[in-house]
Amino acid sequence: MAGKFCGHSDPPVNARGRLQIAELVSKIAAEPISAVYTSDLRRAITTAKALARPLAQDPIVRQGLREIAFGEWEGLAWQEIENRDPVYASKWMANYPNHSAPQGESFDAFRSRVLVEIDNILSCSRDSQAAVVTHAGVMRVVLQSLCGLDERDAWRRTEIYCSFFKYPCEAGR
């Protein structure tokens, strides 16, 4: 569903995604990860299982790590959204992130949910290193809220599927 609004939608990982997961596993193989947390959506769970396999444990599934819900826009490309309701689409673009998709999750509720979940994971992982498998929107919230990146830099660092960063945040990765 690349190129479509895929917040709470739950498509499987495609062949290209499986290659990206294998590359990610290889990139972080030397990291001393002791636990893997994941969103409850299939695309994240697939990635998390690959990361957790060397640990001989199952990933810890957390619904709070889900992407923002896009409501009526789930599964649609931007062109479809603009064709359905150009006025609402224009308002959304002009007021992002303060204007949610129709029947979608508000950005404030999403941000709060994510930060509570990340705080819980950080509390559980104080003496160890955990991997968190989640979605670009969640990562952007963390990068902006906890790492001090501006919106543009957070987008840049998360535009590639299977992108990653370390927390406390590293500059320039």
Residue pairs with C-beta under 8 A, 6 or more apart in sequence:
1 9
1 11
1 75
2 161
3 77
4 75
4 76
4 77
5 70
5 73
5 74
5 75
5 76
5 77
5 78
5 81
5 101
6 67
6 70
6 74
6 75
7 66
7 67
7 68
7 69
7 70
7 74
7 104
7 105
7 135
7 137
8 41
8 66
8 67
8 69
8 70
8 74
9 74
9 75
10 41
10 42
10 43
11 42
11 43
12 42
12 43
12 46
13 21
13 42
13 43
13 46
13 47
17 43
17 46
17 161
17 162
18 46
20 161
20 162
21 46
21 47
21 50
21 162
22 50
23 162
24 47
24 50
24 51
24 162
24 164
25 50
25 51
27 164
28 51
28 131
28 164
29 54
31 129
31 131
32 128
32 129
33 51
33 55
33 129
33 130
33 131
34 55
34 125
34 128
34 129
34 130
35 55
35 57
35 60
35 124
35 125
35 128
35 130
35 131
36 48
36 51
36 52
36 55
36 57
36 59
36 60
36 130
36 131
36 132
36 133
37 48
37 59
37 60
37 61
37 62
37 65
37 121
37 130
37 131
37 132
37 133
38 44
38 45
38 47
38 48
38 59
38 60
38 61
38 62
38 65
38 132
38 133
38 134
39 45
39 61
39 62
39 63
39 65
39 66
39 67
39 133
39 134
39 135
39 138
40 61
40 62
40 63
40 65
40 66
41 66
41 67
41 135
44 65
44 133
44 134
44 135
45 59
45 61
45 133
47 133
47 162
48 59
48 131
48 133
49 58
49 59
51 59
51 131
51 133
52 58
52 59
59 133
62 117
62 120
62 121
64 113
64 114
64 116
64 117
64 120
65 114
65 117
65 132
65 133
65 134
65 135
65 138
66 134
66 135
66 138
67 134
67 135
67 136
67 137
67 138
68 104
68 105
68 107
68 110
68 137
69 101
69 104
69 105
69 110
70 101
70 104
70 105
71 100
71 101
71 102
71 103
71 104
71 105
72 101
72 102
72 103
72 104
73 81
73 101
73 102
73 104
76 84
78 89
81 89
82 89
85 102
88 102
91 99
92 99
92 100
92 101
96 107
97 107
98 107
100 106
100 107
110 137
110 141
111 141
111 145
114 138
114 141
114 142
115 141
115 145
115 146
118 132
118 142
118 146
121 130
121 132
122 167
124 130
136 158
136 159
136 163
139 154
139 157
139 158
139 163
139 165
140 151
140 154
140 155
140 158
142 167
143 149
143 153
143 154
143 157
143 158
143 165
143 169
144 150
144 151
144 154
146 167
146 169
147 165
147 167
147 168
147 169
148 169
149 157
149 169
157 163
157 165
157 173
164 173
165 173
166 173
